[in-house]
Amino acid sequence: MLTREQVEQFNARGYTVCPGFLAAEQVDALLAETARATQGHTLAEHDAERMEMEPGQSPEGTAVRRLYEPCSYYGVFEQLSQGETLLDCIEQLFGPNLLFHYSKLNMKPAELGSVVEWHQDLSYYPLTNTDSLAVLFYLDDTDAENGALQLLPGRHRAPLLGHSQDGFFQGRLMEEVDVSEAELATGPAGTAVFMHGMTPHASAPNNSTRPRRTLILSYRAADALPIYCGPMTPKNETFVRLVRGERASVARFDRTVFPIPQYKEQTASLYELQARSKQGLLGSQ
Ligand SMILES: O=C(O)CCC(=O)C(=O)O
């Protein structure tokens, strides 16, 4: 369970950090399965349905950028996503009826790991209400050097910040924000960060000699239903499942308006979208 202080922190600041959430044996089991899942894949030849590779390496390079949907494809991850301990914590934040939304494992390999630009998760997939979160599990000791998560506290109740330009979704903050207020979520392997879906966050490239593998599981209240924004909406809903309580019989709304992401093109992931945006490829021309 989360402590009362952690629940208050999440509600007031939009995130809370829980060191020691996973035992060392759990972390080892997740890393062993990750090694099995990624073994033998190279930039030139890999299963693009299951993973994305770091672009800045030779064709024979084996550095994986992201493993897609581990909690739907691999048993040990699936068990974690349905575990009572974790769901009890999320119930403390969003009540008894909960959907699993998606998962991913950001590998941020040593010396290659990509930047994640500032963004708010709900900019990608608007829901009828904002009771949505990500739990980020650090699978390595994580600090400023290997690209720990940075967060802007206390912004999750405010209107969504701008993520579009020329009418097209850029997948990153396009509005000026004072990132000097950012806080760094550091912690040893096994730390969990509970982060609200409206909390702006980012992480630096990994220029260190240590990996920063982070498993990310997203959940939401069962009455937070997707707002249809085009073909990305069903794609984003592919792995949704009820993990606790009952399905909703009504959709609950907590905002009168919410920005809709107009995708210029389909992209494989946040990394690709943000990189194309930085290159100026997602404008009106
Ligand atoms: O890996 C990170 O540092 C942040 C990940 C993230 O924000 C995302 O994948 O949406």
The ligand as an SDF file (V2000), in Angstrom:
LIG
                    3D

 10  9  0  0  0  0  0  0  0  0999 V2000
   11.7490    6.7230  -20.3000 O   0  0  0  0  0  0  0  0  0  0  0  0
   11.5310    7.8650  -19.8580 C   0  0  0  0  0  0  0  0  0  0  0  0
   12.3930    8.5090  -19.2960 O   0  0  0  0  0  0  0  0  0  0  0  0
   10.1810    8.5150  -19.9620 C   0  0  0  0  0  0  0  0  0  0  0  0
    9.3030    7.7400  -20.8120 C   0  0  0  0  0  0  0  0  0  0  0  0
    8.1030    8.4000  -21.3230 C   0  0  0  0  0  0  0  0  0  0  0  0
    7.7340    9.4750  -20.9560 O   0  0  0  0  0  0  0  0  0  0  0  0
    7.3400    7.6680  -22.2980 C   0  0  0  0  0  0  0  0  0  0  0  0
    7.8270    6.6480  -22.8190 O   0  0  0  0  0  0  0  0  0  0  0  0
    6.1930    8.1010  -22.5650 O   0  0  0  0  0  0  0  0  0  0  0  0
  1  2  2  0
  2  3  1  0
  2  4  1  0
  4  5  1  0
  5  6  1  0
  6  7  2  0
  6  8  1  0
  8  9  2  0
  8 10  1  0
M  END
$$$$
